[in-house]
Amino acid sequence: MDLNTLWFILLTVLFSGFFFLEGFDYGVGILLPFVARSDRERRAVINAIGPVWDGNEVWMITAGGAMFAAFPHMYATLFSGFYLALVFMLIGLIIRGVAFEFRGKRDDPKWRETWDWAIYYGSLIPALIWGITVANLMRGVAIEGDLNYYGGLIPLLNPYAFFGGLVFLALFILHGASFLGIKLEGVVKDRVKDVTGKIWVVAVVLTVAFLIWTYLATDILNNPGWDGLIPAILAAVALLLSGLFYKMGREGWTFLCGGLVIILATVMVFSGLFPRLMISTLDPAYDLTIYNASSSPYTLKVITIVAAIFLPVVLAYQGWTYWIFRKRLSPDSPDLHY
């Protein structure tokens, strides 16, 4: 295996970790106004992700940094061509981060309600845009002969990509609901359990329809490189198992299966792309691949050594963080900080 392929795999791992961790963050934020009615209940929901949400977002920064270091031409084409979409995502993330910090600064119901809705929209917008972005990577964009995309925002809002955004929303909301199922106690948990089954049905319908559309509109599921069909089938099985475990009341397994759906779906996308990074709808010769978009061999060697040293440290620290804040919460908990 060459270093180009190794960094393609590492990029897959980083985005899988990001979508798994930040996925339930987004889901919890979207569910906040609907499963929690009183201020104490909303504080319990927010505290479920309060100690970890910013650490989860580090995975996005790390994935972006890895893309910049290993595949700079992909980074340049993606971040310039998708500029407006990513700006809207960034605005949502800024609003969300500010809301977490400002919500508890005043004991005023109107003040807190305003920031609660800021958390909602700051979670909804990035989740939707991530789905649109990934769907466009699967479908391809009009990359020209100089390996750049100049189309702007409007072509990215095509029906296939927007439907992909809805699939991301459904899976993230389901993931967030199952996370609250293992983190909360009391009446809020009961409400979450009531809506989880409905969300699961919506997620199944949207996901199956999207897979069929993907098979008809792209080559992601029958790519002659690494076939994305096998992880797609495994993701579908995990989604069905999450519904089964939900019916059985196995909260931990429901959460793990929901997370596995997201991880396998990410693997499906990257497997279906390989060895491409971005697909050109104009000419396959204009595709960005792990070779024509990569850094020099020396750069790949250096960053591989750096990753081998520091990645285990980051993983150990984040695992320790989740262990420290593993306790369940309820609206009556005395240590609600947000």
C-alpha positions as CSV (number, residue, x, y, z in Angstrom):
1,M,0.0,0.0,0.0
2,D,1.4,3.4,-1.0
3,L,1.1,6.5,1.2
4,N,-1.5,8.0,-1.1
5,T,-3.8,5.1,-0.4
6,L,-2.9,5.2,3.3
7,W,-3.9,8.8,3.6
8,F,-7.1,8.2,1.7
9,I,-8.0,5.5,4.3
10,L,-7.0,7.9,7.2
11,L,-9.2,10.6,5.7
12,T,-12.1,8.0,5.6
13,V,-11.4,7.2,9.3
14,L,-11.4,10.9,10.3
15,F,-14.6,11.7,8.5
16,S,-16.2,8.5,9.9
17,G,-15.2,9.6,13.4
18,F,-16.5,13.1,12.9
19,F,-19.9,12.1,11.5
20,F,-20.3,9.5,14.3
21,L,-19.4,12.0,17.1
22,E,-20.8,15.2,15.8
23,G,-23.8,13.4,14.3
24,F,-25.4,12.8,17.7
25,D,-24.4,16.4,18.7
26,Y,-26.4,17.7,15.8
27,G,-29.2,15.3,16.5
28,V,-29.5,16.4,20.1
29,G,-29.5,20.0,19.1
30,I,-32.3,19.5,16.6
31,L,-34.4,17.5,19.1
32,L,-33.9,20.1,21.9
33,P,-37.0,22.2,21.4
34,F,-39.3,19.2,20.9
35,V,-38.4,16.8,23.6
36,A,-37.7,19.2,26.5
37,R,-40.4,21.6,27.6
38,S,-39.2,23.3,30.8
39,D,-35.9,25.1,31.4
40,R,-34.6,22.3,33.6
41,E,-35.5,19.7,31.0
42,R,-33.7,21.7,28.3
43,R,-30.7,22.1,30.5
44,A,-30.5,18.4,31.0
45,V,-30.6,17.8,27.2
46,I,-27.9,20.4,26.6
47,N,-25.7,19.0,29.5
48,A,-25.9,15.6,27.8
49,I,-23.5,17.0,25.1
50,G,-22.2,20.1,26.9
51,P,-18.8,18.6,28.0
52,V,-18.1,16.9,24.6
53,W,-19.5,18.9,21.7
54,D,-16.5,21.1,21.2
55,G,-14.2,18.1,21.3
56,N,-16.3,16.4,18.7
57,E,-15.9,19.3,16.4
58,V,-12.1,18.9,16.6
59,W,-12.5,15.9,14.3
60,M,-13.8,18.2,11.5
61,I,-10.8,20.4,12.0
62,T,-8.5,17.4,12.0
63,A,-10.1,16.0,8.8
64,G,-9.8,19.4,7.1
65,G,-6.2,19.6,8.2
66,A,-5.4,16.1,6.9
67,M,-7.0,17.0,3.6
68,F,-5.0,20.1,3.3
69,A,-1.7,18.3,4.1
70,A,-2.2,15.1,2.1
71,F,-4.5,16.3,-0.8
72,P,-4.1,20.1,-1.1
73,H,-5.6,20.3,-4.6
74,M,-8.8,18.6,-3.3
75,Y,-8.8,21.0,-0.4
76,A,-8.5,24.0,-2.7
77,T,-11.1,22.8,-5.2
78,L,-13.6,21.8,-2.5
79,F,-13.3,24.8,-0.2
80,S,-13.3,27.3,-3.1
81,G,-16.0,25.7,-5.2
82,F,-18.3,25.0,-2.2
83,Y,-17.4,28.3,-0.5
84,L,-20.9,29.8,0.0
85,A,-22.3,26.5,1.3
86,L,-19.4,26.2,3.8
87,V,-19.8,29.8,4.9
88,F,-23.4,29.1,5.8
89,M,-22.2,26.0,7.7
90,L,-19.6,28.0,9.5
91,I,-22.2,30.6,10.5
92,G,-24.4,27.9,11.9
93,L,-21.5,26.4,13.9
94,I,-20.6,29.9,15.3
95,I,-24.2,30.5,16.4
96,R,-24.3,27.1,18.0
97,G,-21.1,27.5,19.9
98,V,-22.0,31.0,21.1
99,A,-25.4,29.6,22.2
100,F,-23.8,27.0,24.4
101,E,-21.7,29.6,26.2
102,F,-24.3,32.4,26.5
103,R,-27.4,30.5,27.3
104,G,-26.8,30.3,31.1
105,K,-25.4,33.8,31.5
106,R,-28.8,35.3,32.4
107,D,-31.7,33.9,34.3
108,D,-34.3,35.2,31.9
109,P,-36.7,32.7,30.2
110,K,-36.8,34.7,26.9
111,W,-33.0,34.9,26.8
112,R,-32.6,31.2,27.3
113,E,-35.3,30.3,24.8
114,T,-33.6,32.4,22.2
115,W,-30.4,30.6,22.6
116,D,-32.2,27.2,22.6
117,W,-33.5,28.0,19.1
118,A,-30.0,29.1,18.2
119,I,-28.7,25.7,19.2
120,Y,-31.5,24.1,17.1
121,Y,-30.7,26.1,13.9
122,G,-27.0,25.9,14.5
123,S,-27.4,22.1,14.5
124,L,-29.9,21.8,11.7
125,I,-28.0,24.0,9.1
126,P,-24.6,22.3,9.3
127,A,-26.2,18.8,9.3
128,L,-28.2,19.6,6.2
129,I,-25.2,21.2,4.4
130,W,-23.0,18.3,5.2
131,G,-25.5,16.0,3.6
132,I,-25.7,18.2,0.5
133,T,-21.9,18.4,0.3
134,V,-21.4,14.6,0.6
135,A,-24.1,13.9,-2.0
136,N,-22.5,16.3,-4.4
137,L,-19.2,14.5,-4.0
138,M,-21.0,11.2,-4.8
139,R,-22.8,12.7,-7.8
140,G,-19.9,14.8,-9.0
141,V,-19.6,18.5,-9.9
142,A,-18.5,20.3,-13.0
143,I,-14.8,20.3,-12.5
144,E,-13.0,21.8,-15.5
145,G,-9.7,21.0,-17.2
146,D,-7.7,23.0,-14.7
147,L,-9.1,20.7,-12.0
148,N,-11.2,23.5,-10.4
149,Y,-15.0,23.9,-10.0
150,Y,-16.4,27.4,-10.8
151,G,-20.2,26.6,-10.7
152,G,-21.0,28.3,-7.4
153,L,-23.8,27.5,-5.0
154,I,-26.9,27.0,-7.1
155,P,-25.8,23.8,-9.0
156,L,-25.0,22.3,-5.6
157,L,-28.6,22.6,-4.6
158,N,-29.8,19.9,-7.0
159,P,-32.6,17.5,-6.1
160,Y,-30.2,14.5,-5.5
161,A,-28.0,16.5,-3.2
162,F,-30.8,18.1,-1.3
163,F,-32.3,14.6,-0.7
164,G,-28.9,13.5,0.6
165,G,-29.1,16.4,3.0
166,L,-32.5,15.1,4.3
167,V,-31.0,11.6,4.7
168,F,-28.2,13.0,6.8
169,L,-30.7,14.9,8.9
170,A,-32.8,11.8,9.6
171,L,-29.8,9.7,10.5
172,F,-28.3,12.4,12.7
173,I,-31.6,12.9,14.5
174,L,-32.0,9.2,15.1
175,H,-28.4,9.0,16.4
176,G,-29.1,12.0,18.7
177,A,-32.3,10.4,20.0
178,S,-30.5,7.1,20.8
179,F,-27.7,9.1,22.5
180,L,-30.2,10.8,24.7
181,G,-31.7,7.4,25.4
182,I,-28.4,6.4,27.2
183,K,-27.7,9.7,28.8
184,L,-31.0,10.9,30.3
185,E,-33.4,9.7,32.9
186,G,-37.0,10.8,33.7
187,V,-39.7,12.3,31.7
188,V,-37.4,13.7,28.9
189,K,-36.1,10.2,28.3
190,D,-39.7,8.9,28.0
191,R,-40.5,11.5,25.3
192,V,-37.3,10.7,23.5
193,K,-38.3,7.0,23.4
194,D,-41.7,8.0,22.0
195,V,-40.2,9.8,19.1
196,T,-37.3,7.5,18.3
197,G,-39.5,4.9,16.7
198,K,-41.1,7.5,14.4
199,I,-37.7,8.9,13.5
200,W,-36.4,5.4,12.7
201,V,-39.2,4.8,10.2
202,V,-38.5,8.1,8.4
203,A,-34.7,7.3,8.4
204,V,-35.4,3.8,6.9
205,V,-37.6,5.2,4.1
206,L,-35.3,8.0,3.2
207,T,-32.2,5.9,3.3
208,V,-33.6,3.1,1.1
209,A,-34.9,5.7,-1.4
210,F,-31.5,7.4,-1.5
211,L,-29.6,4.2,-2.0
212,I,-31.8,3.4,-5.0
213,W,-31.3,6.9,-6.4
214,T,-27.6,6.5,-5.8
215,Y,-27.5,3.3,-7.7
216,L,-29.3,4.9,-10.7
217,A,-27.5,8.3,-10.7
218,T,-23.9,7.5,-9.7
219,D,-21.3,4.7,-9.8
220,I,-20.7,4.8,-6.0
221,L,-22.3,1.3,-5.5
222,N,-20.6,-0.3,-8.5
223,N,-17.3,1.5,-8.7
224,P,-14.7,-0.7,-10.4
225,G,-12.2,0.5,-7.7
226,W,-13.4,-0.3,-4.2
227,D,-17.1,-1.2,-4.5
228,G,-19.3,0.8,-2.1
229,L,-22.1,-1.8,-2.3
230,I,-20.9,-4.0,0.6
231,P,-20.7,-1.2,3.2
232,A,-24.0,0.1,1.9
233,I,-25.6,-3.3,2.6
234,L,-24.0,-3.5,6.0
235,A,-25.3,0.0,6.8
236,A,-28.8,-1.1,5.9
237,V,-28.5,-4.1,8.1
238,A,-27.2,-1.9,11.0
239,L,-30.2,0.4,10.5
240,L,-32.6,-2.5,10.7
241,L,-30.8,-3.8,13.8
242,S,-31.1,-0.4,15.5
243,G,-34.9,-0.6,15.1
244,L,-34.9,-4.1,16.5
245,F,-32.8,-3.2,19.5
246,Y,-35.0,-0.1,20.1
247,K,-38.1,-2.4,20.2
248,M,-36.2,-4.6,22.7
249,G,-35.3,-1.7,24.9
250,R,-31.6,-2.2,24.4
251,E,-30.5,1.4,24.5
252,G,-26.8,0.9,24.3
253,W,-27.1,-1.4,21.3
254,T,-29.5,1.0,19.6
255,F,-27.0,3.8,19.9
256,L,-24.1,1.6,18.7
257,C,-26.0,0.4,15.7
258,G,-27.1,3.9,14.8
259,G,-23.5,5.0,14.9
260,L,-22.5,2.0,12.8
261,V,-24.9,3.1,10.2
262,I,-23.2,6.5,9.9
263,I,-19.7,5.0,9.9
264,L,-20.6,2.4,7.2
265,A,-22.4,5.0,5.1
266,T,-19.2,7.1,5.2
267,V,-17.1,4.1,4.2
268,M,-19.6,3.5,1.4
269,V,-19.0,7.0,0.0
270,F,-15.2,6.8,0.2
271,S,-15.1,3.2,-1.1
272,G,-17.3,4.3,-4.1
273,L,-15.0,7.2,-4.8
274,F,-11.6,5.4,-4.6
275,P,-9.2,6.3,-6.1
276,R,-11.0,9.5,-6.9
277,L,-11.4,12.3,-4.4
278,M,-13.8,14.5,-6.4
279,I,-15.7,13.4,-9.6
280,S,-16.0,15.7,-12.6
281,T,-19.3,15.5,-14.4
282,L,-17.6,17.0,-17.5
283,D,-14.9,14.5,-18.2
284,P,-13.4,11.6,-16.2
285,A,-10.0,12.9,-17.1
286,Y,-10.7,16.0,-14.9
287,D,-11.4,13.9,-11.8
288,L,-9.3,14.6,-8.7
289,T,-7.6,11.5,-7.6
290,I,-5.3,10.4,-4.7
291,Y,-2.4,10.9,-7.1
292,N,-3.0,14.1,-9.1
293,A,-4.3,16.0,-6.0
294,S,-1.8,14.8,-3.5
295,S,1.2,16.3,-1.8
296,S,4.8,15.3,-2.6
297,P,6.0,11.8,-1.4
298,Y,8.3,13.5,1.2
299,T,5.3,15.5,2.7
300,L,3.2,12.4,2.9
301,K,6.0,10.6,4.7
302,V,6.5,13.4,7.2
303,I,2.8,13.8,8.1
304,T,2.5,10.0,8.4
305,I,5.1,10.0,11.1
306,V,3.3,12.9,12.8
307,A,0.0,11.2,12.7
308,A,1.4,7.9,14.0
309,I,2.7,9.8,17.1
310,F,-0.2,12.1,17.9
311,L,-3.4,10.4,16.7
312,P,-3.3,7.7,19.5
313,V,-2.8,10.5,22.1
314,V,-5.9,12.3,20.7
315,L,-8.0,9.2,20.7
316,A,-6.9,8.3,24.3
317,Y,-7.8,11.8,25.5
318,Q,-11.2,11.8,23.9
319,G,-12.0,8.4,25.3
320,W,-11.0,9.5,28.8
321,T,-13.3,12.6,28.4
322,Y,-16.3,10.4,27.6
323,W,-15.5,8.1,30.5
324,I,-15.3,11.0,32.9
325,F,-18.7,12.4,31.8
326,R,-20.5,9.0,31.4
327,K,-23.0,9.7,34.2
328,R,-26.7,9.8,33.3
329,L,-28.6,13.1,33.7
330,S,-32.1,14.1,34.6
331,P,-33.9,17.5,35.0
332,D,-33.5,17.0,38.8
333,S,-29.7,16.6,38.6
334,P,-28.0,19.2,40.8
335,D,-25.0,19.8,38.5
336,L,-26.5,21.2,35.3
337,H,-24.1,23.9,34.1
338,Y,-25.7,25.2,30.9
